[in-house]
Amino acid sequence: MNQHDTDIIIAGGGLAGATLALALARTLPQLRVTVVEAFPLSPEALPDSYQPSYDARSTALAWGSRLIFEELGLWSRLSEHATPIRHIHVSDRGHFGATRLNAADHQQEALGYVADNRWMGLCLMRELLQTDVVWEAPAEVTAMQPLPEGVRVTLGADNGERELTAQCLVVADGGRSGLRETLGFRINEQAYDQHALIANVSTSDSHGFTAFERFTDAGPMALLPHGSPIRAGTTAALVWTLSSGALEELLSLSDEDKCQRLQQRFGWRLGRFTHIGECSHYPLTLKTVDEAVRPGVVLVGNAAHTLHPVAGQGFNLALRGLMALVEQFRVAVEQQQPLGSLGVLNAYQIRHRRDWQQTVRFSDSLIQLFGNHLPLVTTARDAGLMGLDLLPGAKRWFARQAMGLGGRRAELRTPDNAFPERNDHE
Ligand SMILES: Cc1cc2nc3c(=O)[nH]c(=O)nc-3n(C[C@H](O)[C@H](O)[C@H](O)COP(=O)(O)OP(=O)(O)OC[C@H]3O[C@@H](n4cnc5c(N)ncnc54)[C@H](O)[C@@H]3O)c2cc1C
């Protein structure tokens, strides 16, 4: 095993790559892990303090993701700035159907949480500082060549190129993954002909820790509770899907007019929209690969699947996949198998495939069903939303999907490598 320069190279130190590095350091400390990140940020160059920003971008973390972060010893730090989602309200604009999910009905304190991406990145980096993970940044993985029992990876940096060999290359370079294409993975792409507009908004009424998912004839929108984890505030994180024409028109409006437009679309459940922050936008495409593994290489995170953000499933699915991969690596180490062998990587893919397919279907079907304007379909979905409210079994299934508890849970630990939640930052 030791003829390589390192054991695992992770290409991309975004949320997926950094979480995988931490999970490996916690679970399999005997493995040497190198993260190669194109952006010039490293655990050694971290800001001293975190100042929440109104314009920060955030991610909805399902309850199941909290359990994973607890297992990685990260949750106590992350929770300092994670706003709980205690209720989810799903409705269809102009139609009578609606459903409500409540954490208390599932004997949990929250269905999920909303955390700023920058805060999650900072927490991960601070933990990584205390591990032996090697962080190469700014540097890019530019090429990969298979070896009989591993891979040779080319790293490009300002000071030139160099090569590293490893047992396995994990590609975590995001939704626009250049490496996925370079390595010839086949991608299935389905454009939604929509864009997601992302911004934080202020409202006259408190969010009461409720996440709203609202389907409108012009596309779905989500408003997630944002701000203090303890006191229900009046800031919400908006994800609003729009056609390109509608997006262009909206961006040309003043902030006041944008708030008014939002009011018309969303209604008054949060009172009046009083302020909208910096707007960013992304074209929406469902991107998946049929096969995420090759000898010596595995795709994870957005490089393996990019979902519609309105259902808030992308990173949550990625996290579960990362844990399944770590679990498989643990088994491979126990059985002294090379980490990049096709047998090991295929076994990972089989472990994760059902969850992956189910989450992609769940997320995509919400968009397809609610994007349809045919009267029969709208009647059926209103009945569906009411049915969800009336049928405890169906509602429980829906809630488990939303909470990220639909799939199996990876076993990261063996009885002799349990690691406790760390509180050393307190
Ligand atoms: C608008 C929007 C809202 C979302 N909301 C949610 C949500 O509420 N809940 C949820 O679960 N998910 C959500 N997601 C999905 C979530 O943001 C992603 O799943 C998550 O960020 C994981 O990304 P990643 O680490 O795979 O990729 P990225 O975050 O894109 O990171 C990739 C990293 O790789 C680096 N890189 C690129 N190329 C190379 C290379 N060749 N070599 C080395 N490094 C490289 C980049 O610099 C970057 O740091 C949302 C996504 C979008 C677009």
The ligand as an ORCA input file, in Angstrom:
! r2SCAN-3c Opt
* xyz 0 1
  C     -28.514     27.878     -5.650
  C     -28.183     26.632     -4.914
  C     -28.793     26.357     -3.687
  C     -28.526     25.150     -3.018
  N     -29.180     24.879     -1.859
  C     -28.978     23.677     -1.265
  C     -29.671     23.320     -0.068
  O     -30.453     24.109      0.475
  N     -29.444     22.085      0.498
  C     -28.578     21.197     -0.079
  O     -28.429     20.074      0.433
  N     -27.880     21.516     -1.201
  C     -28.057     22.714     -1.802
  N     -27.355     23.020     -2.927
  C     -26.312     22.091     -3.393
  C     -25.009     22.357     -2.641
  O     -24.658     23.703     -2.707
  C     -23.874     21.487     -3.201
  O     -24.307     20.151     -3.193
  C     -22.649     21.607     -2.318
  O     -22.145     22.908     -2.411
  C     -21.556     20.573     -2.646
  O     -20.752     21.046     -3.621
  P     -19.376     20.348     -4.009
  O     -18.397     20.408     -2.880
  O     -19.651     19.036     -4.643
  O     -18.929     21.348     -5.168
  P     -18.455     22.856     -5.060
  O     -19.025     23.538     -3.887
  O     -18.703     23.441     -6.411
  O     -16.895     22.709     -4.816
  C     -16.003     22.291     -5.819
  C     -14.602     22.756     -5.447
  O     -13.670     22.199     -6.363
  C     -12.698     23.194     -6.721
  N     -12.166     22.774     -8.035
  C     -12.776     22.846     -9.253
  N     -12.008     22.276    -10.206
  C     -10.886     21.809     -9.581
  C      -9.730     21.094    -10.020
  N      -9.567     20.701    -11.288
  N      -8.762     20.789     -9.115
  C      -8.911     21.141     -7.803
  N      -9.996     21.817     -7.338
  C     -10.979     22.120     -8.198
  C     -13.470     24.498     -6.701
  O     -12.605     25.603     -6.475
  C     -14.444     24.269     -5.515
  O     -13.914     24.722     -4.283
  C     -27.604     24.223     -3.589
  C     -26.965     24.519     -4.797
  C     -27.250     25.709     -5.458
  C     -26.566     25.994     -6.779
*
